[in-house]
Amino acid sequence: MKPLVAIVGRPNVGKSTLFNRLVGRRVALVQDEPGVTRDRHYADADWEGRIFTLIDTGGFVPGEKDSLLKQVREQAQFAVEECDVIIFVVDARVGMSTADEAVANYLRKSGKPVVVAANKLDNETGLMQSLAGEFFRLGLGDVQGISAEHNLGMGSLMDSVVAKLAPKVEGEDAEAPPDDGKIRVAIIGRPNVGKSTLVNAILKEKRVVVSEIAGTTRDPIDSEVTYKGNELILTDTAGIRRKKTIAHQVEQYSVIAALKVLERSDVAVLLMDATEPAVDQDAKLAGLSMDRGRALVIVVNKWDLIAEDKRKQDAFRDDLKIALKFVGYAPVIFTSALHGSKVEKVVDVAVELAKQFRFRAPTPQLNRLLDYMVDNNPAPIVKSKPLRLYYIAQVAAAPPTFALTCNAPEGVPDMYKRYITNQIRKTFDLRVPIRLLFRERPGKAKREARKNPNLANKGKGGKRAGRD
């Protein structure tokens, strides 16, 4: 999978601002008060061809009983456990604090590569840069003076981060898992919802250790099985590295576990506990599979503890449609992994979704569908001009990705994108993520330049853009 780079530090040092700057869009909430980031954000970043997953770690939540230092240490410990390189953000204007030293103690003992980002240096004078030098006393080595808000020092910072990554492995940044005929299924979910029990029920043997203690599974476990002529690789999600100091935060770590296995999977089986309604963590895991473009089947486990009552199933299903409406295309199955109830149905659906995940549509049929869509629901007006859709073609599978040629790619409303997606889904009976790309007609820029020669010189003679 892609390397993991975590941004850690005490509250209000600019972690989320740096995260947004590096991923190139506003993903994390930023506010000038401590503790705004309460959930971890994950996004891919690219520096000179090296792609990695960046993680914005949350700070402390005001009003909780836990002390600031304890929670800062927990964030640092998370980074030590799971990441390949750590960006340790400090406030160069405020100077070194006790909290900074507490984090540094963890990082120094870990042996993990660390780059110290001395943030909020809003100009590049010698005096401001000297403030960054104070943090060499932390004993972590590399210190880079930056201003995340004003985009200063980003090039040097990212050069240092990429230099500390392990050598690139072939295929680590591939968007889709290998197409070798094997179906890779990731079993994800919160701790103690029955992931290992489900794997054992599918394999019909106790190949995975099962315990009622959350976090028994420590590493991803691959199990190969042949099912109705299909070769499957089941991956029981890497569990939670439980330590006394972070036991109360155990559920948050399941996101990192899911991230690791989703990178190389075709289908995600999100296991939920029937005795609990859908919680925020379930939504995060579902969203992660959607963001990664993986097929998803939602499995409500432990249904034997509720009742074999169709009305209760329907009510639970309706609640899921509300809580997880952004993945409304995903099928829902009610099971009891412990008793083997409907376990085969889970595999049947996963196999079907894996085939849809690599589906390819004939181009002529797609364009007939495009004509039908435009006739039945004309495209809206964009910037005082009618939006015109000329052509559609599938440009990739895993997940199915479609490119539409139009006259205003940047102006297509989200509502119309959803309409197109739903029509494609309905026509081809797809229950997997669908991606749309909107492009201008080839040669449009040249035609515009001929109409207005001034456009051809736009941007020439300007200042050469630097990496910083």
C-alpha positions as CSV (number, residue, x, y, z in Angstrom):
1,M,0.0,0.0,0.0
2,K,1.0,3.6,-0.2
3,P,3.2,4.9,2.7
4,L,1.5,6.5,5.6
5,V,2.7,10.0,6.8
6,A,1.1,11.3,10.0
7,I,1.0,15.0,11.0
8,V,1.2,15.2,14.8
9,G,1.7,18.0,17.4
10,R,0.0,19.8,20.2
11,P,-3.3,21.7,19.5
12,N,-3.3,24.9,17.5
13,V,0.1,24.6,15.9
14,G,-1.4,24.4,12.3
15,K,-1.6,20.7,11.7
16,S,-4.9,21.0,9.7
17,T,-3.7,24.0,7.8
18,L,-0.6,22.0,6.8
19,F,-2.7,19.0,5.9
20,N,-4.9,21.0,3.6
21,R,-1.9,22.7,2.0
22,L,-0.2,19.3,1.2
23,V,-3.3,17.6,-0.2
24,G,-4.2,20.7,-2.3
25,R,-7.7,21.2,-1.1
26,R,-9.6,22.1,2.1
27,V,-10.3,18.8,3.7
28,A,-9.7,19.4,7.4
29,L,-11.6,22.0,9.4
30,V,-9.3,24.9,10.4
31,Q,-10.1,27.4,13.2
32,D,-7.9,29.5,15.4
33,E,-8.7,27.7,18.6
34,P,-7.3,24.5,20.1
35,G,-9.0,21.2,19.7
36,V,-11.0,21.8,16.5
37,T,-9.8,18.6,14.8
38,R,-11.7,15.9,16.5
39,D,-11.5,13.2,13.8
40,R,-8.7,12.0,11.8
41,H,-8.7,12.9,8.1
42,Y,-7.0,10.8,5.4
43,A,-6.1,11.9,1.9
44,D,-3.5,11.1,-0.7
45,A,-0.8,13.6,-1.5
46,D,1.8,13.6,-4.3
47,W,5.3,15.0,-4.3
48,E,7.3,14.7,-7.4
49,G,5.7,11.4,-8.4
50,R,5.8,9.8,-4.9
51,I,2.3,9.3,-3.7
52,F,1.5,8.7,0.0
53,T,-1.4,8.8,2.4
54,L,-1.4,11.8,4.7
55,I,-3.2,11.6,8.1
56,D,-4.2,14.7,10.0
57,T,-4.4,13.6,13.7
58,G,-6.9,15.2,16.0
59,G,-6.0,17.2,19.1
60,F,-7.6,17.2,22.5
61,V,-11.3,18.0,23.0
62,P,-11.8,20.8,25.5
63,G,-13.8,19.8,28.6
64,E,-12.7,16.2,28.8
65,K,-11.2,15.0,32.0
66,D,-8.0,13.8,30.4
67,S,-5.1,16.2,30.6
68,L,-3.6,17.9,27.5
69,L,-0.3,16.1,27.9
70,K,-1.9,12.7,28.1
71,Q,-3.9,13.2,24.9
72,V,-1.0,14.7,23.0
73,R,1.1,11.6,24.0
74,E,-1.7,9.4,22.7
75,Q,-1.6,11.1,19.3
76,A,2.1,10.6,19.2
77,Q,1.8,7.0,20.2
78,F,-0.7,6.4,17.4
79,A,1.8,7.9,14.9
80,V,4.6,5.7,16.3
81,E,2.5,2.5,15.9
82,E,1.1,2.9,12.4
83,C,3.0,5.4,10.2
84,D,6.1,5.3,8.0
85,V,7.2,8.9,8.5
86,I,6.0,11.5,11.0
87,I,5.7,15.3,10.5
88,F,5.9,16.8,13.9
89,V,4.4,20.3,13.8
90,V,5.5,22.9,16.3
91,D,4.7,26.6,16.7
92,A,7.9,28.5,16.0
93,R,6.5,31.8,17.2
94,V,5.5,30.5,20.6
95,G,8.6,28.4,21.0
96,M,9.2,25.0,22.6
97,S,6.7,23.9,25.2
98,T,6.4,21.0,27.7
99,A,3.9,19.4,25.4
100,D,6.3,19.5,22.5
101,E,8.9,17.8,24.7
102,A,6.4,15.1,25.7
103,V,5.7,14.2,22.1
104,A,9.4,14.3,21.2
105,N,10.2,11.8,23.9
106,Y,7.9,9.3,22.3
107,L,9.1,9.9,18.8
108,R,12.8,9.8,19.7
109,K,12.4,6.4,21.4
110,S,10.4,4.9,18.4
111,G,13.2,5.0,15.9
112,K,10.6,6.1,13.3
113,P,11.7,8.8,10.8
114,V,10.6,12.3,11.9
115,V,10.7,15.7,10.3
116,V,10.1,18.7,12.6
117,A,8.0,21.4,10.9
118,A,8.5,24.7,12.7
119,N,5.3,26.4,11.6
120,K,4.0,30.0,11.5
121,L,7.3,31.5,10.2
122,D,5.4,34.0,8.0
123,N,8.5,35.5,6.4
124,E,11.9,34.2,5.5
125,T,14.1,36.7,7.4
126,G,17.1,35.4,9.3
127,L,15.5,36.3,12.6
128,M,12.4,34.2,11.9
129,Q,14.4,31.3,10.7
130,S,16.5,31.4,13.8
131,L,13.4,30.7,15.8
132,A,13.2,27.3,14.1
133,G,16.7,26.4,15.3
134,E,15.5,26.2,18.9
135,F,13.7,22.9,18.0
136,F,17.0,21.1,17.2
137,R,17.2,20.7,21.0
138,L,14.4,18.1,20.7
139,G,16.9,15.6,19.4
140,L,14.8,14.6,16.4
141,G,17.2,15.8,13.7
142,D,15.7,17.4,10.7
143,V,13.9,20.8,11.3
144,Q,12.2,22.7,8.5
145,G,11.0,26.3,9.0
146,I,7.6,26.7,7.2
147,S,4.4,28.7,7.0
148,A,1.6,26.4,6.1
149,E,-0.8,29.3,5.8
150,H,1.4,31.3,3.4
151,N,2.9,28.3,1.5
152,L,6.4,29.0,2.6
153,G,9.0,26.2,2.9
154,M,6.7,23.5,1.5
155,G,9.2,22.2,-1.0
156,S,12.0,21.7,1.5
157,L,9.7,20.1,3.9
158,M,8.3,17.6,1.4
159,D,11.8,16.9,0.0
160,S,12.8,15.9,3.6
161,V,9.7,13.7,4.1
162,V,10.0,11.8,0.8
163,A,13.7,11.3,1.4
164,K,12.8,9.4,4.7
165,L,10.3,7.1,3.0
166,A,11.4,3.6,2.2
167,P,12.3,3.0,-1.5
168,K,9.2,2.8,-3.7
169,V,7.8,-0.6,-4.2
170,E,6.4,-1.4,-7.7
171,G,2.6,-1.1,-7.7
172,E,2.4,0.6,-4.2
173,D,0.4,3.5,-5.6
174,A,-1.8,1.6,-8.0
175,E,-5.4,2.8,-7.9
176,A,-6.8,-0.7,-8.5
177,P,-5.8,-4.1,-7.0
178,P,-4.0,-6.5,-9.3
179,D,-6.3,-8.2,-11.9
180,D,-5.0,-11.8,-11.5
181,G,-8.3,-13.5,-11.4
182,K,-8.4,-13.6,-7.6
183,I,-11.1,-11.8,-5.7
184,R,-9.7,-9.9,-2.7
185,V,-12.2,-9.3,0.1
186,A,-11.4,-7.1,3.1
187,I,-13.3,-7.7,6.3
188,I,-13.5,-4.4,8.1
189,G,-15.4,-3.1,11.1
190,R,-15.2,-1.9,14.6
191,P,-13.5,-4.1,17.2
192,N,-15.4,-7.1,18.5
193,V,-18.1,-7.1,15.9
194,G,-17.2,-10.6,14.7
195,K,-14.8,-10.2,11.9
196,S,-12.6,-13.2,12.7
197,T,-15.7,-15.3,13.4
198,L,-17.1,-14.5,10.0
199,V,-13.8,-15.5,8.3
200,N,-13.8,-18.8,10.2
201,A,-17.4,-19.4,9.2
202,I,-16.6,-18.8,5.5
203,L,-13.5,-21.1,5.7
204,K,-15.4,-23.6,7.9
205,E,-12.4,-23.9,10.2
206,K,-10.8,-22.0,13.0
207,R,-8.0,-20.5,11.1
208,V,-8.2,-17.1,12.8
209,V,-8.0,-16.6,16.5
210,V,-11.3,-15.5,17.9
211,S,-11.7,-13.7,21.2
212,E,-14.3,-11.5,22.9
213,I,-11.5,-9.1,23.8
214,A,-11.5,-6.3,21.2
215,G,-8.2,-6.0,19.3
216,T,-7.1,-9.7,19.3
217,T,-6.1,-9.6,15.6
218,R,-2.9,-7.6,15.4
219,D,-1.9,-8.0,11.8
220,P,-3.7,-8.4,8.5
221,I,-4.4,-12.1,7.9
222,D,-4.9,-13.4,4.4
223,S,-6.8,-16.7,3.9
224,E,-7.3,-18.2,0.4
225,V,-10.4,-20.2,-0.4
226,T,-12.0,-21.5,-3.5
227,Y,-15.8,-20.9,-3.6
228,K,-18.0,-22.1,-6.5
229,G,-15.0,-21.9,-8.8
230,N,-13.9,-18.5,-7.7
231,E,-10.5,-17.9,-6.0
232,L,-10.9,-15.6,-3.0
233,I,-8.4,-14.0,-0.7
234,L,-10.1,-13.0,2.6
235,T,-8.3,-10.5,4.7
236,D,-9.2,-10.2,8.3
237,T,-8.5,-6.6,9.2
238,A,-5.4,-5.8,11.2
239,G,-6.7,-5.2,14.6
240,I,-6.0,-2.7,17.3
241,R,-2.6,-2.5,19.0
242,R,-4.1,-2.2,22.5
243,K,-2.1,-0.4,25.1
244,K,-3.3,0.8,28.5
245,T,-2.8,4.4,27.7
246,I,-5.0,4.3,24.5
247,A,-7.5,1.6,25.4
248,H,-10.4,4.1,25.6
249,Q,-9.6,5.2,22.0
250,V,-9.5,1.7,20.6
251,E,-12.3,2.1,18.0
252,Q,-10.6,5.0,16.3
253,Y,-7.7,2.7,15.2
254,S,-9.9,0.5,13.1
255,V,-9.8,3.2,10.4
256,I,-6.1,2.7,10.0
257,A,-6.5,-1.0,9.9
258,A,-9.2,-0.7,7.2
259,L,-7.0,1.7,5.2
260,K,-4.2,-0.8,5.0
261,V,-6.3,-3.6,3.6
262,L,-8.6,-1.6,1.3
263,E,-5.6,-0.6,-0.8
264,R,-5.3,-4.1,-2.1
265,S,-8.9,-5.3,-2.1
266,D,-11.7,-5.4,-4.6
267,V,-14.6,-5.7,-2.1
268,A,-15.0,-4.4,1.5
269,V,-17.3,-6.3,3.8
270,L,-18.3,-3.8,6.5
271,L,-19.3,-5.8,9.6
272,M,-21.7,-4.1,12.0
273,D,-23.1,-5.2,15.3
274,A,-26.9,-5.8,15.3
275,T,-27.2,-4.9,18.9
276,E,-26.0,-1.3,18.3
277,P,-27.3,1.2,15.8
278,A,-24.9,2.5,13.1
279,V,-22.3,4.7,14.8
280,D,-19.9,7.3,13.6
281,Q,-17.1,4.8,13.3
282,D,-19.2,2.6,10.9
283,A,-19.9,5.7,8.8
284,K,-16.1,6.5,8.7
285,L,-15.3,3.0,7.5
286,A,-18.1,3.1,4.9
287,G,-16.8,6.5,3.7
288,L,-13.3,5.2,3.5
289,S,-14.3,2.3,1.2
290,M,-16.2,4.8,-1.0
291,D,-13.3,7.2,-1.2
292,R,-11.0,4.4,-2.2
293,G,-13.6,3.3,-4.8
294,R,-14.0,-0.2,-3.4
295,A,-17.2,-2.2,-3.7
296,L,-19.0,-2.5,-0.4
297,V,-21.4,-5.0,1.2
298,I,-22.8,-4.1,4.6
299,V,-23.2,-7.1,6.9
300,V,-25.3,-6.8,10.1
301,N,-23.9,-9.5,12.3
302,K,-25.2,-11.0,15.5
303,W,-28.8,-10.8,14.2
304,D,-29.6,-14.0,16.2
305,L,-29.4,-11.8,19.3
306,I,-32.3,-9.7,18.0
307,A,-34.9,-11.8,16.3
308,E,-35.8,-13.4,13.0
309,D,-38.4,-10.7,12.5
310,K,-38.7,-9.2,9.0
311,R,-40.2,-6.0,10.4
312,K,-37.2,-5.4,12.6
313,Q,-34.9,-6.1,9.7
314,D,-36.8,-3.5,7.6
315,A,-36.7,-1.0,10.3
316,F,-32.9,-1.5,10.8
317,R,-32.4,-1.3,7.0
318,D,-34.3,2.0,6.9
319,D,-32.1,3.4,9.7
320,L,-29.0,2.4,7.7
321,K,-30.3,4.2,4.7
322,I,-30.4,7.4,6.7
323,A,-27.1,6.9,8.6
324,L,-25.2,5.6,5.5
325,K,-27.1,7.3,2.7
326,F,-23.9,8.2,0.9
327,V,-23.4,4.5,0.2
328,G,-27.0,3.7,-0.5
329,Y,-26.0,1.5,-3.5
330,A,-24.4,-1.1,-1.1
331,P,-26.4,-4.3,-0.4
332,V,-27.2,-5.1,3.2
333,I,-27.2,-8.6,4.6
334,F,-28.3,-9.8,8.1
335,T,-26.2,-12.7,9.4
336,S,-25.1,-14.6,12.4
337,A,-21.4,-15.5,11.8
338,L,-21.4,-17.6,15.0
339,H,-24.2,-19.8,13.8
340,G,-23.3,-19.6,10.1
341,S,-26.6,-18.0,9.1
342,K,-26.5,-16.5,5.6
343,V,-22.7,-16.6,5.6
344,E,-22.7,-18.1,2.1
345,K,-24.9,-15.2,0.9
346,V,-22.2,-12.8,2.0
347,V,-19.7,-14.6,-0.2
348,D,-22.1,-14.8,-3.1
349,V,-22.8,-11.0,-3.0
350,A,-19.0,-10.3,-2.6
351,V,-18.3,-12.3,-5.7
352,E,-21.0,-10.6,-7.7
353,L,-19.8,-7.1,-6.6
354,A,-16.2,-8.0,-7.5
355,K,-17.4,-8.7,-11.1
356,Q,-19.3,-5.4,-11.2
357,F,-16.2,-3.7,-9.8
358,R,-14.3,-4.6,-13.0
359,F,-17.3,-4.1,-15.3
360,R,-16.9,-2.5,-18.7
361,A,-19.7,-1.0,-20.7
362,P,-19.9,-1.0,-24.5
363,T,-19.3,2.6,-25.8
364,P,-22.3,2.6,-28.3
365,Q,-24.7,1.6,-25.5
366,L,-23.3,4.3,-23.3
367,N,-23.9,7.0,-25.9
368,R,-27.4,5.8,-26.5
369,L,-27.9,6.1,-22.7
370,L,-26.4,9.6,-22.9
371,D,-28.9,10.7,-25.5
372,Y,-31.7,9.2,-23.4
373,M,-30.5,11.1,-20.3
374,V,-30.3,14.4,-22.1
375,D,-33.7,14.0,-23.7
376,N,-35.4,13.1,-20.5
377,N,-33.7,15.5,-18.2
378,P,-32.0,18.3,-20.2
379,A,-28.7,19.5,-18.9
380,P,-28.9,22.8,-16.8
381,I,-27.7,26.2,-17.7
382,V,-24.0,26.8,-16.7
383,K,-22.6,30.4,-16.7
384,S,-25.5,31.6,-18.9
385,K,-24.9,28.9,-21.4
386,P,-26.6,25.5,-21.8
387,L,-24.5,22.6,-20.6
388,R,-23.8,20.4,-23.6
389,L,-22.8,16.7,-23.2
390,Y,-21.3,15.4,-26.4
391,Y,-19.9,11.9,-25.7
392,I,-19.3,9.3,-23.0
393,A,-16.9,6.5,-22.8
394,Q,-15.6,4.2,-20.0
395,V,-12.0,4.9,-19.4
396,A,-11.2,2.5,-16.5
397,A,-12.6,-0.2,-14.4
398,A,-12.0,-1.1,-10.7
399,P,-14.1,1.0,-10.1
400,P,-16.0,1.7,-13.3
401,T,-14.9,5.2,-14.4
402,F,-16.6,7.2,-17.2
403,A,-15.4,10.2,-19.0
404,L,-17.9,12.7,-20.5
405,T,-16.9,15.3,-23.0
406,C,-18.8,18.6,-22.6
407,N,-18.5,22.3,-23.0
408,A,-18.2,23.3,-19.3
409,P,-16.4,20.5,-17.3
410,E,-16.0,22.7,-14.2
411,G,-19.6,23.8,-14.1
412,V,-21.5,20.5,-14.0
413,P,-23.8,20.7,-10.9
414,D,-23.5,18.0,-8.3
415,M,-27.3,17.3,-8.8
416,Y,-26.8,16.5,-12.5
417,K,-23.7,14.3,-11.7
418,R,-25.9,12.3,-9.3
419,Y,-28.5,12.0,-12.0
420,I,-26.0,10.6,-14.5
421,T,-24.5,8.2,-11.9
422,N,-27.9,6.9,-11.0
423,Q,-28.9,6.3,-14.6
424,I,-25.7,4.4,-15.3
425,R,-26.2,2.4,-12.1
426,K,-29.8,1.6,-13.1
427,T,-29.0,0.7,-16.7
428,F,-26.2,-1.7,-16.0
429,D,-27.4,-2.9,-12.5
430,L,-24.3,-1.7,-10.7
431,R,-24.0,-1.7,-7.0
432,V,-20.4,-0.5,-6.8
433,P,-18.9,3.0,-6.7
434,I,-19.0,4.9,-10.0
435,R,-16.6,7.7,-10.9
436,L,-17.3,10.4,-13.5
437,L,-14.8,12.6,-15.2
438,F,-15.8,15.7,-17.2
439,R,-13.5,16.9,-20.1
440,E,-13.5,19.5,-22.7
441,R,-13.6,18.6,-26.4
442,P,-10.0,18.1,-27.8
443,G,-8.7,21.2,-29.5
444,K,-11.0,23.6,-27.7
445,A,-8.1,25.6,-26.3
446,K,-6.6,26.0,-29.8
447,R,-9.9,27.2,-31.2
448,E,-10.3,29.7,-28.4
449,A,-6.8,31.0,-29.0
450,R,-7.6,31.5,-32.7
451,K,-10.7,33.5,-31.8
452,N,-8.8,35.6,-29.2
453,P,-5.0,35.8,-29.8
454,N,-4.4,37.4,-26.4
455,L,-5.2,34.1,-24.8
456,A,-2.2,32.5,-26.4
457,N,0.1,34.8,-24.6
458,K,-1.6,34.5,-21.2
459,G,0.8,33.4,-18.5
460,K,3.9,34.1,-20.6
461,G,6.7,36.2,-19.3
462,G,5.7,35.7,-15.7
463,K,7.7,34.7,-12.7
464,R,9.0,31.1,-12.8
465,A,7.1,29.1,-10.2
466,G,9.2,27.6,-7.5
467,R,8.4,24.5,-5.5
468,D,8.2,26.6,-2.4
